[in-house]
């Protein structure tokens, strides 16, 4: 018999439609429905699954690069802006309806346009409740290396854990898992389920995800992209392959997945899936968390608040305050 602390979670490791957010959301809705039929209560997608990880930036970092500007414009035009939390008619309407109609929580990695007509992008994780309402939007705090030519820096407005039907849920994007203060900010909110969103998942990314689970005494859903050369538009493929790395194949897999679920002891609950598309389904038992905290609670008995103190400013930063009166 299943206790109310046992949950079923899913990670979608399927290709998106590169630079086609409408088609990607259509596919996402299908995957959400399929995962829900498999019993999932929480469905997670990788970093910027909607509608691509812009790997080409690593080969187009030069000043005034016409090709880089062209692809940035295409990505900007294709990226949704997020509306009011309960607005079912905004750019994410298809995702919201998929969450609502299937009664599941959805965490989507996406390129988020700053405003409907804004010129900046964020690398964001959006959490949607089973009623279709947006529960949180976390914008990656610090884009890594050349990523700064395509994404703006986020703020701490979404650096939080939300109470959901499956547990206390949070997430970080890619190399934020090597940002000690960001990790501690989520640990301090008694996170039970953590989404670790990546584009690719080499060994070091798995190490970071397993370390996070061990440090935070939480379950980690490690989500990686699955993408082949056939999924990338022909006119973008050469630049995309350069960005993926010198070992990127002429034909075949560019991102080979690696999605899996880790327990609060740092061990795999569900081993990583490599080299094939699929929905990674896992059962987790939240009652395991408290037992692991006997040894380590980094915001409790293993903390030193008399020595260290962390302050977090959650105000959303726009730089512009408009007074009409």
LINPEQUI-V21735 format. One record per pair of residues at least 24 apart in sequence whose ideal C-beta (glycine too) atoms are under 8 Angstrom apart, sorted by the first residue. I is the first residue (numbers start at 0). J is the second residue. If there is no record, write none. Layout:
I,J  I,J
//
This chain:
2,284  2,286  4,284  4,285  4,286  5,282  5,283  5,284  5,285  6,40  6,41  6,165  6,166  6,192  6,282  6,283  6,284  6,285  7,37  7,38  7,39  7,40  7,41  7,280  7,281  7,282  7,283  8,39  8,40  8,41  8,42  8,43  8,165  8,192  8,218  8,220  8,260  8,280  8,281  8,282  8,283  9,34  9,37  9,39  9,41  9,42  9,43  9,278  9,279  9,280  9,281  10,42  10,43  10,44  10,45  10,220  10,221  10,222  10,258  10,259  10,260  10,278  10,279  10,281  11,42  11,43  11,44  11,45  11,48  11,222  11,278  12,45  12,222  12,223  12,224  12,225  12,256  12,258  12,272  12,276  12,277  12,278  12,279  13,225  13,276  13,277  13,278  14,224  14,225  14,226  14,227  14,230  14,276  15,48  15,49  15,50  15,51  15,224  15,226  15,230  16,50  16,230  17,50  17,51  17,226  17,230  17,231  17,232  17,235  18,50  18,51  18,73  18,74  18,77  18,232  18,235  19,50  19,77  20,49  20,50  20,77  20,78  20,79  20,90  22,50  23,48  23,49  23,50  24,49  24,91  24,93  24,94  25,93  27,93  27,94  27,97  27,107  28,93  28,94  28,96  28,97  30,278  31,94  31,97  31,98  31,101  31,103  31,105  32,97  32,100  32,101  33,278  34,103  34,278  34,280  35,101  35,102  35,103  37,278  37,280  38,280  39,103  39,278  39,280  40,103  40,104  40,164  40,165  41,103  41,104  41,105  41,106  41,163  41,165  41,168  41,192  41,220  42,103  42,104  42,105  42,106  43,105  43,106  43,194  43,196  43,220  43,222  44,105  44,106  44,107  44,108  44,196  44,222  45,108  45,196  45,197  45,198  45,222  45,223  45,224  45,258  46,108  46,122  46,172  46,173  46,196  46,197  46,198  46,222  46,224  47,108  47,109  47,110  47,122  47,198  48,107  48,108  48,109  48,224  49,79  49,107  49,108  49,109  49,110  50,77  50,78  50,109  50,110  51,110  52,198  52,224  52,226  52,254  53,110  53,146  53,149  53,242  54,198  54,239  54,242  54,243  54,253  55,235  55,238  55,239  55,241  55,242  56,145  56,146  56,148  56,149  56,242  57,144  57,145  57,241  57,242  58,238  58,241  58,242  59,148  59,238  59,242  60,145  60,148  66,238  67,148  70,235  70,238  71,148  71,149  74,110  74,120  74,149  75,112  75,118  75,120  77,110  78,109  78,110  78,111  78,112  78,120  79,109  79,111  79,112  80,111  80,112  80,113  80,114  80,115  80,117  81,111  81,123  81,125  81,133  81,136  84,132  84,133  84,134  85,131  85,132  85,133  87,131  91,125  91,127  91,133  94,127  95,127  95,131  95,132  95,133  96,131  98,127  98,128  98,129  98,130  98,131  99,129  99,130  99,131  101,129  102,129  103,129  104,128  104,129  104,134  104,163  104,164  104,165  104,168  106,168  106,170  106,194  106,196  108,172  108,196  108,222  110,150  111,136  111,138  113,151  119,151  120,149  120,150  120,151  121,150  121,151  121,153  122,146  122,150  122,153  122,172  122,173  123,153  123,157  123,172  124,157  124,170  124,171  124,172  124,194  124,196  126,161  126,163  126,168  126,170  128,163  129,164  134,161  134,163  135,159  135,161  137,169  137,170  137,171  137,172  139,172  139,173  139,175  140,175  140,178  140,181  141,174  141,175  141,178  143,173  143,174  154,312  154,313  154,314  154,315  154,316  155,184  155,311  155,312  155,313  155,314  156,313  156,314  156,315  158,184  158,185  158,311  158,313  159,185  159,188  159,313  160,185  160,188  160,189  160,190  165,192  166,191  166,192  166,285  167,191  167,192  168,192  168,193  168,194  169,193  169,194  170,194  170,195  170,196  171,195  171,196  171,211  172,196  173,197  173,198  173,204  176,204  176,207  176,208  176,210  176,211  177,207  180,309  182,211  182,214  182,215  183,297  183,298  183,309  184,309  184,311  185,215  186,214  186,215  186,297  186,298  187,298  187,309  189,298  190,215  190,217  191,217  191,218  191,285  191,288  192,217  192,218  192,219  192,220  192,283  192,285  193,217  193,218  193,219  193,220  194,219  194,220  194,222  195,219  195,220  195,221  195,222  196,222  197,221  197,222  197,223  197,224  197,257  198,223  198,224  198,254  199,223  199,224  199,243  199,254  199,255  199,257  200,256  200,257  200,258  200,271  204,257  205,257  205,271  208,261  209,261  209,265  209,266  210,265  212,261  212,262  212,263  212,264  212,265  213,263  213,264  213,265  213,295  214,295  214,297  215,263  215,297  216,263  216,288  216,291  216,292  216,295  216,296  216,297  217,263  217,288  218,260  218,261  218,262  218,263  218,268  218,283  218,285  218,288  219,260  219,261  220,258  220,260  220,281  221,257  221,258  221,259  221,260  221,261  221,271  222,258  223,254  223,255  223,256  223,257  223,258  224,254  224,256  225,252  225,254  225,255  225,256  225,275  225,276  226,252  226,253  226,254  227,251  227,252  227,253  228,252  228,253  262,287  263,287  263,288  263,291  264,291
//
